[in-house]
Amino acid sequence: MDAADLDYRARTLSGCIPPSLVTRLLELGHEREVEFQAGRGEWFCALEWARLLGERQRYRQALDVLDPYVATGWWSAARARAELLESWGRAQEAIELFRPCARTGGRLALHFFARLLARHGRAEEAFALLRPGVEDWFLAEALVDVAATADLDEEAAALLEARIAAAVPACDDPDCSRLRLEPSNAFDLLAAVRERQGRVEEAIALLARREVTSVNGRDALADLLARHGRIGELRAYADSEQHGHAAQRLAEVLEERGDEEGATAVYRAFAEKPHGAERVGHLLSRLLVRRGRIDEAIAEVRALADSPDGADDCGVDALCTLYAEHGRAREALAYLDARRERRGGEEDWDSFRVRLPLMVDCGLRDEAIEQARAHPEGDTWYAAWSLSQLLAEAGRSEEAVALLERHPGSHPTVLAHHLLDLGRVEDAVRVLRARPGAASVPVAWDVPCSDEPPS
């Protein structure tokens, strides 16, 4: 085994048995196959087999399963071993075993090790390890979390304030207002520290200075205002914020307080802004669904699907899903018929595939299969997935396998799933291990673990 190859396959799920298929093997009673493949370099089999052995209190055997992977120097294997030990109540052993990798495994390994230390009463040590990496947003985030446990909020705040003070303009343009800030989330993290200390006004002021206001669909300032019940300020912010995330947080708060109409009004007001409907329309529809106002919800999503900005397959898919979820698949099919008519009777595969589950819901599975096969794109590799699912669900798994085998390498996980259902375990494993693209690539943590503790 090779650390770079293991890492590549684990990250890309290429040339290996992925977690979903490991679970399926166990569901079908193929425990011995999982054990066998764990010894052949199949990481996800090894991970699951070790976990099962641990549950059976066969601890030494569980660690033995992981040892060949750990021996490659791959830090993820060392992490898995440490996590097992921790779950068995052997945290100190986990810490000492992983310590060498924390120095050479890169930022991910250091991040894991610091949090491991903090969970087990060694938060000050974790803080000291993370401190030199404060310029890295990922490590800085961990440092701020660890600081709370170590009672080192002021030390963390001083580090972040120094980084903010050291920020420089992002470009040479004298009118450029952007900063090159490291860590990039310094304002957010310092605000989190100040909020913990009860200095809410300072936290608000810091968040007002951010350049990136929304991360992963959430706005930290909106969340802070909501947590402290400052609804007037949150409403004002929602009026000025353009992504819709502050409006979403305001609507959530109002709904939590039982003010359904107020929440609805927030979304409707934001929808009037340029591109506002496409940002909050689906949020509004889900709110209406939760309140049992299904017709209104469908009307909202249909308006999005029919608008120039929303007339794509994603919008149509969302509308048809909503119809289907409420037993109205025939109405969804009628909508698709009308849409196809507006397009001169043409319907590409991306549009057509939306029909298939609706037809099944209407008891038209055989018709769906025949129409899929007759579609101009029905024999393409990308159509094979949907058609194979239809066939398998109709009890025609052999046909599904034959269809997918006409497109080698296109859908190996789907093909393997069907092969497992047919009891063809060896064929399924062969398909997965032969997946193209499993070549080794260099990675930043491909050096062996050091025997020296991190400084």
Secondary structure by P-SEA (a helix, b strand, c coil): ccaaaaaaaaacccccccaaaaaaaaaacaaaaaaaaaaacaaaaaaaaaaaaaaacaaaaaaaaaaaaaaaccaaaaaaaaaaaaaacaaaaaaaaaccccccccaaaaaaaaaaaaaccaaaaaaaaaccccccaaaaaaaaaaaaaacaaaaaaaaaaaaaaaccccccccccccccccccaaaaaaaaaaaaacaaaaaaaaaaaccccccccccaaaaaaaaacaaaaaaaaaaccccaaaaaaaaaaaaaacaaaaaaaaaaaaaaccccccccaaaaaaaaaaacaaaaaaaaaaaaaaccccccaaaaaaaaaaaaaaccaaaaaaaaaaaaaaacccccaaaaaaaaaaaaaacaaaaaaaaaaaccccccccaaaaaaaaaaaacaaaaaaaaaaacccccaaaaaaaaaaacaaaaaaaaaaaccccccccccccccccccccc
